[in-house]
């Protein structure tokens, strides 16, 4: 059974082909501090849904995966579009 609270957390992963494309990683010992991961994915090669619950963006330098259903993505984009019109 899927933990509903966990499902709302929207996990993610970033897989870089080389550390050459990682600009900055910042992790503090203090659990309240922000964690920063910056880099260069490069030119987008492919974008799509995996098993209808993961947005996957494959690029020249790496792959970004976000636990996000197609429906959640559509709702977020619709909300953003409405906010931009105001």
N, C-alpha and C positions, 0 to 999 in steps of 0.2 A: 504494500500500500504506500502511496506517495504522501509524504509529510507536506500538508498544505502550506504551512509557514515556510518550509524550506523551498517549496516550488516558487514562492513569491520573491525569493532572494535573487533570482536570475544570475546564476553562476556564469563564469566566463573562463576562457583559456586563450593564451596567446602563445603561438609557437613560431619562433623566429628561425630562419634558415642559418643565420650567423650572428654572433654578438656584434659584428660590424654595424648592423642595422639598429642596434639598441642605443638610444641616445642617453637615457638616464634611468636608473632604478634607485629608488629611495625607500628604505625600510628602517623604521625606528624601533628601538626596544620598547618604547611606550605604546601600548595597544590602542591608545586614544589618538595617536598621531596618524596623519594621512600616509598612504603608501602610493608612490608614484611610479608608473612604468611608462616610459615614452620611447618611441622608436619610429621607424619608417617602414610601413608595410610595402610601399612601392606601388607600382601600377596594379590596379585591380584586374585580376584575370577571370575570376568567377565569383558569383554571389548566389546563394540559394539556401533553401531550408533542408535540414537533415532530420529525417524522421518527424517532420512537422513541428518540432519543438526547439530546434537549434538553428539560429541564423549563422551561417558560415560564410566568411569573406576570405577568399583565397587571393593572395597577391604575390607579386614577384619575390618579395622578401620574407613572407610569412603568412600565417593563417590566424584569423581571429574568429573565435566561436563564442556565441552568447546564447544562454538558455532563454529563448524568447519565441513564443509561438507566432505564427503568421497573423493570427487574430490580434494579439497584443501589439504587434508591429503596426498593423493597419490602424488600430485605435490611436496609438501614439502619434502616427503621422497625420491622421485626421485632426486630432486635437491641436497639433502644431500648426497645421494649415489654417485652422480657424483662428488661432491666436495671432498669426501673422497678418490676417485680414483685418484685424481690429486696429 
